Amino acid sequence: MKRLILSALLFTSICHAQVSSLPVKQPTTIASDQNYSPKLAYQIYFNDYITLRKNRPADLIFIGDSITEQWRWGAGSSVWKKHFEERAIDFGLGSDKTQHTIWRLENIDLSAFTPQVAIILIGTNNVQDTPEEIANGVKAVIAATQKKFNGIKIVLLSILPNARATEKMAATNTLLAPLDDQRNIYYLDLAAQLPPVGDNWKGMSKDKLHLSVEGYEIWTSALEPLLSTIMNQK
């Protein structure tokens, strides 16, 4: 009997340890530094970029994850240099979820910039969350952006198709589209311009997550007329 009790206690202890070691799901709307503070390379990378960018005007800020980040050094670099280099800040960071972007907006000093329009594409990395949770996280990113830059206009992009959670992101987009009020927030359905092609999507890279050069060109072509409309309304 004593051995049975000890075995039961040991089993319970092991199970508890296994449960405790599981990652805790983070709320999509609450700022989290877990994609930034532990990574010294990210901190150096952003500090250097912001320092170099301070003395140049920026009417636009692109906010998001690696899809946004790769405007500068990835497949989008040639398109970025042609269309946005002289008038925009790239505030994208690989692996960001909505809660991580909120933290960066709240904690990274961007006081040297006064962008008029923020282009937001975020949520694709929140694959463990429900569409409702992702949409709420995106809304929180918008709120953090508006708090950071008084009077800024928002261009909110639909989350793009991807091989990990296309249906979930499409469901999220149905919750985001109604945020468009044609005054402070403008919804741009970029996902609709990336239709299926074989086992991938038009404008997507081979990893079925990030954009190809064509994808960034499609993004630019869809965005420019909307930016022109927004800027002329000011």
Secondary structure, 3 states (H helix, E strand, C coil): CHHHHHHHHHHHHHHHHHHHHCCCCCCCCCCCCCCCCCCHHHHHHHHHHHHHHCCCCCCEEEEECHHHHHHHHCCCHHHHHHHCCCCEEEEECCCCCHHHHHHHHHHCCCCCCCCCEEEEECCCCCCCCCHHHHHHHHHHHHHHHHHHCCCCEEEEECCCCCCCCHHHHHHHHHHHHHHCCCCCEEEECCHHHCCEECCEECCECCCCCCECHHHHHHHHHHHHHHHHHHHHHC
